[in-house]
Amino acid sequence: MRFKLISILLTTVLTFTVSVIPTTAIENGESALNDPRIVSMYFTIDSEPDKIWPSCSAWLYSSRIVFTAAHCLHDGSEKPKKVLRTPSNTFVGKPGALKTFKRSEISAKATKIFVYDTFDFYYATAGGSLSFKDDFAAVVLEKPLVNIETAKLLSKEMLSELIDRNAFIETGGYGFQDNSRQVLEGDEPKKAKFQLIAFESGMRTIKEFKQKWMRNYFQEDAAFVRIPKTGAAPCDGDSGSGYFYSENGKFTYMGVSMGMMGTPNCGIDTWNDNPVGIFRPIFYDLGLVKLAEKYVEDNPYVEPKIATTPANNKLTIYCVKGKTTKKISGINPKCPVGYSKK
């Protein structure tokens, strides 16, 4: 998310009576249609249960567990109070699907949401903060969204190894891909690759913006990628997107997006000398992941049985009317009008 713009964008993303929290999306990214892991979050409100509103992005970790940002699941209109949305009002779209406003097209409902009690909003004021605090959530779905292999999770050792070899990782999500600032029916997800950089390099940009915007807090449980001044770049629209690494068809979840610093933000700002993307490495959040996995284990999805009637359960009766006899077969056979059971 572009931190200094959040208060403005909260009122312009959707002109509804509810708040949708915007953050990063990928401007000029490549299409992520049918991507197996990138999903969109949705929510409903009690007063209009048949309507569904698009919200943040998320990443499908397993068939029933989705990772996203905790602030996406809190009602921003209640800030500074931390009001968590209910699972019954929280939904997830199919991986790589187009954005929709049709309730009938969304069937994956949440059944449990795990967030930190220590989560807190960021405050875009002088003396405020540059980041949310403990901004991670694991959402468990009522039933499998798709049949998919559980992804691997980033370790500290793997992160160090990838940084040492200047590896590229991916991120992707839904949201604003231009400066129109509109969430539209049919918007498609976008993704792009960015190069990992050392923590110290990323923090130089953070320190610059702390001074520039007079903020005093940034949660340093973070990792960084370099945003080149050509090609794709994150911009406001859709946090909760996950950074991930893929190799030979195997996915490793790196962590949830924490935003970006120094990008043009879909044309409404200018480039900084050292623009960076920021994510929270998942190894800081293994406790919540284990809680979600334990919940799935303790509450397995049972496919509803479809009532079927085997042919050998049919009954046969004989019905008579005068000299006429009819043979009637069925589950609950009845004689026609004017006939009596023999």
Residue pairs with C-beta under 8 A, 6 or more apart in sequence:
1 21
1 22
1 23
1 24
1 236
1 239
1 259
1 260
2 9
2 23
2 235
2 236
2 259
2 260
2 263
2 265
2 269
3 122
3 124
3 130
3 131
3 213
3 259
4 124
4 213
5 236
5 265
5 268
6 21
6 22
6 23
6 122
6 124
7 124
9 22
9 181
9 236
10 19
10 20
10 21
10 22
10 76
12 181
13 20
13 22
13 181
13 183
13 237
14 20
14 53
14 54
14 183
16 53
17 45
18 43
18 45
18 53
18 75
18 77
19 75
19 76
19 77
20 53
20 54
20 55
20 56
20 76
20 183
21 55
21 56
21 71
21 72
21 74
21 76
21 239
22 175
22 176
22 236
22 237
22 238
22 239
23 56
23 69
23 71
23 175
23 236
23 237
23 238
23 239
23 240
23 257
23 259
24 171
24 173
24 175
24 234
24 235
24 236
24 237
24 238
24 239
24 241
24 257
24 259
24 260
24 277
25 57
25 173
25 174
25 175
25 176
25 177
25 190
25 234
25 235
25 236
25 237
25 238
25 241
26 171
26 172
26 173
26 177
26 190
26 191
26 192
26 232
26 233
26 234
26 235
27 176
27 177
27 178
27 190
27 232
27 233
27 234
27 235
27 266
28 177
28 192
28 231
28 232
28 233
29 172
29 177
29 190
29 191
29 192
29 232
30 190
30 191
30 192
30 232
31 188
31 189
31 190
32 38
32 96
32 172
32 188
32 189
32 190
32 191
33 96
33 97
33 98
33 188
33 189
34 95
34 96
35 95
35 96
35 172
35 189
35 191
36 60
36 95
36 96
36 146
36 148
36 251
37 59
37 60
37 95
37 148
37 151
37 242
37 244
37 251
38 57
38 59
38 60
38 95
38 96
38 172
38 173
38 174
38 189
38 191
38 241
38 242
39 57
39 58
39 59
39 60
39 66
39 92
39 93
39 94
39 95
39 96
39 97
39 145
40 54
40 55
40 56
40 57
40 58
40 92
40 93
40 97
40 99
40 173
40 174
40 189
40 238
41 54
41 55
41 56
41 57
41 58
41 66
41 68
41 72
41 73
41 90
41 91
41 92
41 93
41 139
41 240
42 52
42 53
42 54
42 55
42 90
42 91
42 92
42 93
42 106
43 52
43 53
43 55
43 85
43 89
43 90
43 91
44 50
44 51
44 52
44 53
44 89
44 91
44 103
45 51
45 53
45 89
46 89
50 103
51 101
51 103
52 91
52 100
52 101
52 102
52 103
52 106
53 101
54 99
54 100
54 101
54 174
54 183
55 72
55 240
56 68
56 69
56 72
56 173
56 238
56 239
56 240
56 241
57 68
57 172
57 173
57 174
57 175
57 189
57 238
57 239
57 240
57 241
57 242
58 66
58 67
58 68
58 72
58 92
58 139
58 240
58 241
58 242
59 66
59 67
59 68
59 240
59 241
59 242
59 244
59 253
59 256
60 66
60 92
60 95
60 145
60 146
60 148
61 67
61 138
61 150
61 151
61 253
61 289
62 148
62 149
62 150
62 151
62 293
62 296
63 144
63 145
63 146
63 147
63 148
63 150
64 140
64 141
64 143
64 144
64 145
64 296
64 301
65 138
65 139
65 140
65 141
65 289
65 292
65 293
65 296
66 92
66 138
66 139
66 141
66 145
67 136
67 137
67 138
67 139
67 240
67 242
67 253
67 256
67 282
68 137
68 139
68 239
68 240
68 256
69 132
69 135
69 136
69 137
69 239
69 240
69 256
69 257
70 115
70 116
70 119
70 132
70 134
70 135
70 136
70 137
71 119
71 121
71 132
71 135
71 239
72 137
72 239
72 240
73 84
73 85
73 90
73 113
73 115
73 137
73 139
74 82
74 83
74 84
74 85
74 119
74 121
75 83
75 84
75 85
76 121
79 121
80 121
82 119
82 120
82 121
84 113
84 115
85 113
87 109
87 110
87 111
87 112
87 113
87 139
88 109
88 110
90 109
90 110
90 113
90 139
91 106
91 108
91 109
91 110
92 106
92 108
92 110
92 139
92 141
92 145
93 99
93 100
93 105
93 106
93 108
94 108
94 145
94 146
95 145
95 146
95 148
96 189
98 185
98 186
98 187
98 188
99 174
99 183
99 184
99 185
99 186
99 187
99 188
100 106
100 185
100 186
101 185
108 141
108 142
108 143
108 145
109 141
109 142
110 139
110 140
110 141
110 142
111 140
111 141
111 142
111 299
112 139
112 140
112 292
112 295
112 299
113 137
113 138
113 139
113 140
114 137
114 138
114 139
114 140
114 288
114 291
114 292
114 295
115 134
115 136
115 137
115 288
116 134
116 136
116 288
118 133
118 134
119 132
119 133
119 134
119 135
120 132
120 133
120 134
121 132
122 128
122 129
122 130
122 131
122 132
122 133
122 217
123 129
124 213
126 213
126 214
126 215
127 214
127 215
127 216
128 215
128 216
128 217
129 215
129 216
129 217
129 218
130 206
130 209
130 210
130 213
130 215
130 217
130 218
130 261
131 217
131 218
131 219
131 222
131 258
131 259
131 278
132 219
132 258
133 219
134 219
135 219
135 256
135 258
135 280
136 256
136 280
136 284
136 285
136 288
137 240
137 288
138 285
138 288
138 289
138 291
138 292
139 292
140 292
140 295
140 296
140 299
142 301
143 301
144 301
149 251
151 244
151 251
151 252
151 253
152 250
152 251
152 252
152 253
153 252
153 253
153 282
153 283
153 286
153 289
154 245
154 252
154 253
154 254
154 255
154 281
154 282
154 283
155 283
156 281
156 283
158 252
159 196
159 223
159 254
159 281
159 283
162 169
162 196
162 245
163 196
163 197
163 198
166 195
166 196
167 195
167 196
167 245
168 193
168 194
168 195
168 196
169 193
169 194
169 196
169 225
169 243
169 244
169 245
169 254
170 191
170 192
170 193
170 194
170 243
170 244
170 245
170 246
171 191
171 192
171 194
171 225
171 234
171 241
171 242
171 243
171 244
171 257
171 277
171 279
172 189
172 190
172 191
172 192
172 241
173 189
173 190
173 191
173 237
173 238
173 239
173 240
173 241
173 257
174 183
174 187
174 188
174 189
174 190
174 237
174 238
175 183
175 187
175 235
175 236
175 237
175 238
176 182
176 183
176 235
176 236
176 237
176 238
176 266
177 187
177 190
177 235
177 237
177 266
178 266
178 267
179 266
179 267
179 268
181 236
181 237
181 266
183 237
190 232
192 231
192 232
192 233
194 225
194 226
194 227
194 228
194 277
195 225
195 226
196 223
196 224
196 225
196 226
197 224
197 225
197 226
197 276
198 224
199 222
199 223
199 224
201 224
201 226
201 274
201 276
202 222
202 223
202 224
202 276
202 278
203 220
203 224
204 274
205 224
205 261
205 262
205 272
205 274
205 275
205 276
206 218
206 261
206 276
206 278
208 272
208 274
209 215
209 261
209 262
209 272
210 216
210 218
219 258
219 280
221 280
221 281
221 284
222 258
222 278
222 279
222 280
222 281
223 243
223 254
223 255
223 278
223 279
223 280
223 281
224 276
224 277
224 278
224 279
225 243
225 276
225 277
225 279
226 275
226 276
226 277
227 233
227 234
227 260
227 262
227 263
227 275
227 276
227 277
229 271
229 275
233 260
233 263
233 264
233 275
234 257
234 259
234 260
234 263
234 277
235 260
235 263
235 264
235 265
235 266
236 265
236 266
237 266
239 256
239 257
239 259
240 256
240 257
241 256
241 257
242 253
242 254
242 255
242 256
242 257
242 279
243 253
243 254
243 255
243 256
243 257
243 277
243 279
244 251
244 252
244 253
244 254
245 251
245 252
245 254
246 252
253 282
254 279
254 281
254 282
255 279
255 280
255 281
255 282
255 284
255 285
256 279
256 280
256 282
257 277
257 278
257 279
258 278
258 279
258 280
259 277
259 278
260 275
260 276
260 277
260 278
261 272
261 275
261 276
261 278
262 271
262 272
262 273
262 274
262 275
262 276
263 269
263 271
263 272
263 275
264 270
264 271
282 289
309 331
313 331
314 329
314 330
314 331
314 333
315 329
315 330
315 331
315 332
315 333
316 327
316 328
316 329
316 333
317 327
317 328
317 329
317 333
317 335
317 341
317 342
318 325
318 326
318 327
318 328
318 341
318 342
319 325
319 326
319 328
319 335
319 336
319 339
319 340
319 341
319 342
320 326
320 339
320 340
320 342
321 338
321 339
321 340
325 342
326 335
326 336
326 339
328 334
328 335
328 336
335 341
